[in-house]
Amino acid sequence: MKKQNVLVRFYRWFFFRARGDSPFKRLLVHLLLIIACVIAVYPVLRVVTISLRPNDTLLTTSLRIIPENATLDNYREVLFGAPEKNRQSDFFLWLWNSFSVVMVTSIISVALAAVSAYAFSRFRFKGRSAGLVFLFTTQMIPAGMLLLPLYIMLAKLKMINSSLGLIIAYSVSSVPLTIWMLKGYYDTIPVDLEEAALIDGASRMMTFTRIILPLSSPSLAIAFLFSFMGGWSEYLVARVVLQKNSLFTWPLGIWTYAQQFTVSWGNFAAASVLIAIPVMALFLYSSKWLISGLTLGSVKG
Amino acid sequence: MGEKASILRKYLPTVLWIVGLVVLYLILRAVFAPHASGINLNSRMILSRIREVSLFLGAIAAGMAVIEVYFYQIFFRRPSHPLSTIVVRLIQGILGLIALLLIIAFFDLTDLIRLPEGLFRNFVLLPASGFAALQKFLVTAKIVSAGQASLVAVVLLFVVLGLLFLLIQRLTQPRVSRVGLAYLLVIPAMVGVLFLIIYPFLFEIKLAFSNASLGTQATKNASYGLQYGWQNLVTLFTGNVAKDAKFFEVLGRTVLWTVINVTFHVMGGMVLALLLHRPMKLQGFYRTLLVFPWAIPTTIAAMALRNEFDLRYGFFNIMLNNIHNFFADLSARVTLLSPMFSWLAENIGPVSWKQDPFWAFVSILISNIWLGIPFMAVIILGGLQSISHEYYEAAEMDGASKWQMFRNITLPLLRPVLTPAVILGVIWTFNKFDVIWLITQGGPQEKTDILVSSMYKAAFQFYRYGFTAMFALVIFFILLGFTIVYLRVTGGLKSATE
């Protein structure tokens, strides 16, 4: 009798605790989240696994996370080349190509967007809402659609197969969305601050550079990050614009690994891990601000 | 004494940073120096790229500065007396005309329009040919060497422009303009957008009414006319869009692709966000792990997943094979439900992800859903966190059930977040083919192509430029129609552009 009583009490406590979530529900939530996490992380771990496999057992049906005879050979080959095969490593070249192109495009697009978003946020000028709607509409243009005319245009300007051509092709693509995002952020900064400064004799330009820009530096960083991430792993435009091996950005570069199935699969995985680690670290580190930037932009429109 | 300490405190971080960077450099050097011969990158290549890129940035900045000063003087200065009015407006008119001529010359150079040979063309090309003549003069007069001619000519040009602007500044007086600054701020972005989005768009429209292809050497020998546009349109709707695929077949697949993807993204994101949105331990940990698919560069994720769909060595087939063996084993050992297990063993097994059109489509769907859920989850979680607790407390007092609260509080209050997210999600998914391209390349037999990837193929594998342009226009209008209808129904963007 007494024993049953304990069981019933446990049962009640476990499934119908009065306040908050019941332990059963919490258990269920954690279980579901763990499953979701495994699904989210496992494919990434598989890449690490493949990168650690020795070259002779690349093709295996084993599902172990740390493979047998794990080795760092693939990393060595990707980073420093393979002297025994008389092959130089292009890894740093690709990284440098990507970095230089994407850095410049991000600087250009954030600078353009930061300045014009301020006008869209604070001034009521003719063509303002038309401009905003127009910027939104440009998002509907398929990526591949402008690629063809841009390609022909760059060919006429003799800029195919040059990093500058790629910079031109990238530079404006993220501007419209960035303007929308930054405008949303500027809108949340109270106008009173600027009005006070204006009364004290500051010019409009000064209120922008001294008040708005410093206050919005987190969102500028987010915009920069977005623009950087967008260009950093872009593949299709780069493929059309760049054909010369020495100009390849890393997505094109590691694709040359991935095309040959057998030997280079390990190299591909190692290169992927090396590239993904800093990017993911940066992303996860900044994800809190990324999220606030995204939702602010969308809540405020 | 105190001053010294504060100086130390002020500069210590900077010094530490510098020391840290130097140490990092030395370590990297020590690691990489022995392998320098194996690395195909040296300081000379780095420096030449930096020079190239900073020249480019400088050129853009200079160009923007000229435009800004020009418009600044139009908005914020006015001539001080009648005579100066004539001079100032004349200079401004000439500069404007030169800019206009340069733009038309650019159109001519890139084949948007083709000016007939003759007086008018020479007039349009005057600024460009004048600049070339200046360079040539500098070289023939032995003032500079041929390599530096263009640089010196540009500098000269800027000196002249600067002098003209100074002259205008002298002849004018300040004027109050309330919205002038707004236009000055918007102009640089608009120039960029006009040059790189609108101009290509116009070009696309022109191309759509042409027979440009590899045979006509792109636009060089292409002919333009309404009949070509009509022909392209007819081919699009009745002929083959890339190689064998037909338009409506691909359109249907694209709609399916978009609907399935966005549905799963929103539903999966909603589930994850609702699971995470509660006071609980390890929340940050879960959130970090859950955004992995978003954080990993798409290119890497797609290429890695492509390998996982391999017939023998990919994860999915290994798992399916294991399940198959498990059931086969079970049916042999357990007599009770043997028929059921053997049926399962017969029907579950490795799938040819790359040869079978259906499974190929499933494979890209799995990949894209996996990639897209974290983004939606994060957006929805942000929306959930902005909903005040008071609503739920009030509803609880009134005895509302969990489902009622979700239906009547959560969903309506999520709408401002969800509406733009869904629109952008649909547009992006509709246009997103890098995953498809990297995993199946549209194969087998173009059975996993969506509209945009067919278009990419038509342009860069079959070189049907005119046709591709018409194709792109049709896709654009499909999306535009969708967005307009969606916004009409939900009244979405009004608050944002008020």
Boltz contact constraints between the chains, C-beta under 6 A:
constraints:
  - contact:
      token1: [A, 29]
      token2: [B, 275]
      max_distance: 6.0
  - contact:
      token1: [A, 32]
      token2: [B, 275]
      max_distance: 6.0
  - contact:
      token1: [A, 33]
      token2: [B, 275]
      max_distance: 6.0
  - contact:
      token1: [A, 33]
      token2: [B, 286]
      max_distance: 6.0
  - contact:
      token1: [A, 37]
      token2: [B, 289]
      max_distance: 6.0
  - contact:
      token1: [A, 40]
      token2: [B, 289]
      max_distance: 6.0
  - contact:
      token1: [A, 40]
      token2: [B, 290]
      max_distance: 6.0
  - contact:
      token1: [A, 40]
      token2: [B, 292]
      max_distance: 6.0
  - contact:
      token1: [A, 40]
      token2: [B, 293]
      max_distance: 6.0
  - contact:
      token1: [A, 41]
      token2: [B, 289]
      max_distance: 6.0
  - contact:
      token1: [A, 41]
      token2: [B, 292]
      max_distance: 6.0
  - contact:
      token1: [A, 44]
      token2: [B, 292]
      max_distance: 6.0
  - contact:
      token1: [A, 44]
      token2: [B, 296]
      max_distance: 6.0
  - contact:
      token1: [A, 47]
      token2: [B, 304]
      max_distance: 6.0
  - contact:
      token1: [A, 59]
      token2: [B, 313]
      max_distance: 6.0
  - contact:
      token1: [A, 61]
      token2: [B, 318]
      max_distance: 6.0
  - contact:
      token1: [A, 80]
      token2: [B, 35]
      max_distance: 6.0
  - contact:
      token1: [A, 80]
      token2: [B, 38]
      max_distance: 6.0
  - contact:
      token1: [A, 81]
      token2: [B, 38]
      max_distance: 6.0
  - contact:
      token1: [A, 88]
      token2: [B, 38]
      max_distance: 6.0
  - contact:
      token1: [A, 88]
      token2: [B, 40]
      max_distance: 6.0
  - contact:
      token1: [A, 89]
      token2: [B, 38]
      max_distance: 6.0
  - contact:
      token1: [A, 89]
      token2: [B, 39]
      max_distance: 6.0
  - contact:
      token1: [A, 90]
      token2: [B, 40]
      max_distance: 6.0
  - contact:
      token1: [A, 92]
      token2: [B, 39]
      max_distance: 6.0
  - contact:
      token1: [A, 92]
      token2: [B, 41]
      max_distance: 6.0
  - contact:
      token1: [A, 93]
      token2: [B, 40]
      max_distance: 6.0
  - contact:
      token1: [A, 93]
      token2: [B, 41]
      max_distance: 6.0
  - contact:
      token1: [A, 96]
      token2: [B, 41]
      max_distance: 6.0
  - contact:
      token1: [A, 100]
      token2: [B, 49]
      max_distance: 6.0
  - contact:
      token1: [A, 100]
      token2: [B, 53]
      max_distance: 6.0
  - contact:
      token1: [A, 104]
      token2: [B, 53]
      max_distance: 6.0
  - contact:
      token1: [A, 112]
      token2: [B, 188]
      max_distance: 6.0
  - contact:
      token1: [A, 112]
      token2: [B, 189]
      max_distance: 6.0
  - contact:
      token1: [A, 112]
      token2: [B, 192]
      max_distance: 6.0
  - contact:
      token1: [A, 115]
      token2: [B, 185]
      max_distance: 6.0
  - contact:
      token1: [A, 116]
      token2: [B, 185]
      max_distance: 6.0
  - contact:
      token1: [A, 116]
      token2: [B, 186]
      max_distance: 6.0
  - contact:
      token1: [A, 116]
      token2: [B, 189]
      max_distance: 6.0
  - contact:
      token1: [A, 118]
      token2: [B, 185]
      max_distance: 6.0
  - contact:
      token1: [A, 119]
      token2: [B, 182]
      max_distance: 6.0
  - contact:
      token1: [A, 119]
      token2: [B, 185]
      max_distance: 6.0
  - contact:
      token1: [A, 119]
      token2: [B, 186]
      max_distance: 6.0
  - contact:
      token1: [A, 123]
      token2: [B, 179]
      max_distance: 6.0
  - contact:
      token1: [A, 123]
      token2: [B, 182]
      max_distance: 6.0
  - contact:
      token1: [A, 125]
      token2: [B, 179]
      max_distance: 6.0
  - contact:
      token1: [A, 125]
      token2: [B, 182]
      max_distance: 6.0
  - contact:
      token1: [A, 129]
      token2: [B, 497]
      max_distance: 6.0
  - contact:
      token1: [A, 132]
      token2: [B, 497]
      max_distance: 6.0
  - contact:
      token1: [A, 138]
      token2: [B, 197]
      max_distance: 6.0
  - contact:
      token1: [A, 140]
      token2: [B, 427]
      max_distance: 6.0
  - contact:
      token1: [A, 140]
      token2: [B, 479]
      max_distance: 6.0
  - contact:
      token1: [A, 140]
      token2: [B, 480]
      max_distance: 6.0
  - contact:
      token1: [A, 141]
      token2: [B, 476]
      max_distance: 6.0
  - contact:
      token1: [A, 142]
      token2: [B, 431]
      max_distance: 6.0
  - contact:
      token1: [A, 142]
      token2: [B, 452]
      max_distance: 6.0
  - contact:
      token1: [A, 142]
      token2: [B, 475]
      max_distance: 6.0
  - contact:
      token1: [A, 143]
      token2: [B, 431]
      max_distance: 6.0
  - contact:
      token1: [A, 144]
      token2: [B, 452]
      max_distance: 6.0
  - contact:
      token1: [A, 144]
      token2: [B, 455]
      max_distance: 6.0
  - contact:
      token1: [A, 144]
      token2: [B, 456]
      max_distance: 6.0
  - contact:
      token1: [A, 145]
      token2: [B, 472]
      max_distance: 6.0
  - contact:
      token1: [A, 146]
      token2: [B, 200]
      max_distance: 6.0
  - contact:
      token1: [A, 148]
      token2: [B, 459]
      max_distance: 6.0
  - contact:
      token1: [A, 148]
      token2: [B, 468]
      max_distance: 6.0
  - contact:
      token1: [A, 149]
      token2: [B, 200]
      max_distance: 6.0
  - contact:
      token1: [A, 149]
      token2: [B, 203]
      max_distance: 6.0
  - contact:
      token1: [A, 149]
      token2: [B, 204]
      max_distance: 6.0
  - contact:
      token1: [A, 150]
      token2: [B, 200]
      max_distance: 6.0
  - contact:
      token1: [A, 152]
      token2: [B, 218]
      max_distance: 6.0
  - contact:
      token1: [A, 153]
      token2: [B, 110]
      max_distance: 6.0
  - contact:
      token1: [A, 156]
      token2: [B, 110]
      max_distance: 6.0
  - contact:
      token1: [A, 164]
      token2: [B, 56]
      max_distance: 6.0
  - contact:
      token1: [A, 172]
      token2: [B, 192]
      max_distance: 6.0
  - contact:
      token1: [A, 172]
      token2: [B, 193]
      max_distance: 6.0
  - contact:
      token1: [A, 172]
      token2: [B, 196]
      max_distance: 6.0
  - contact:
      token1: [A, 175]
      token2: [B, 189]
      max_distance: 6.0
  - contact:
      token1: [A, 204]
      token2: [B, 181]
      max_distance: 6.0
  - contact:
      token1: [A, 233]
      token2: [B, 297]
      max_distance: 6.0
  - contact:
      token1: [A, 233]
      token2: [B, 298]
      max_distance: 6.0
  - contact:
      token1: [A, 233]
      token2: [B, 299]
      max_distance: 6.0
  - contact:
      token1: [A, 235]
      token2: [B, 299]
      max_distance: 6.0
  - contact:
      token1: [A, 235]
      token2: [B, 434]
      max_distance: 6.0
  - contact:
      token1: [A, 236]
      token2: [B, 434]
      max_distance: 6.0
  - contact:
      token1: [A, 251]
      token2: [B, 299]
      max_distance: 6.0
  - contact:
      token1: [A, 258]
      token2: [B, 303]
      max_distance: 6.0
  - contact:
      token1: [A, 272]
      token2: [B, 300]
      max_distance: 6.0
  - contact:
      token1: [A, 276]
      token2: [B, 296]
      max_distance: 6.0
  - contact:
      token1: [A, 276]
      token2: [B, 300]
      max_distance: 6.0
  - contact:
      token1: [A, 279]
      token2: [B, 297]
      max_distance: 6.0
  - contact:
      token1: [A, 280]
      token2: [B, 295]
      max_distance: 6.0
  - contact:
      token1: [A, 283]
      token2: [B, 295]
      max_distance: 6.0
  - contact:
      token1: [A, 284]
      token2: [B, 288]
      max_distance: 6.0
  - contact:
      token1: [A, 284]
      token2: [B, 295]
      max_distance: 6.0
  - contact:
      token1: [A, 287]
      token2: [B, 291]
      max_distance: 6.0
  - contact:
      token1: [A, 291]
      token2: [B, 378]
      max_distance: 6.0
  - contact:
      token1: [A, 291]
      token2: [B, 382]
      max_distance: 6.0
  - contact:
      token1: [A, 295]
      token2: [B, 382]
      max_distance: 6.0
  - contact:
      token1: [A, 298]
      token2: [B, 417]
      max_distance: 6.0
  - contact:
      token1: [A, 298]
      token2: [B, 420]
      max_distance: 6.0
  - contact:
      token1: [A, 299]
      token2: [B, 416]
      max_distance: 6.0
  - contact:
      token1: [A, 301]
      token2: [B, 495]
      max_distance: 6.0
  - contact:
      token1: [A, 301]
      token2: [B, 496]
      max_distance: 6.0
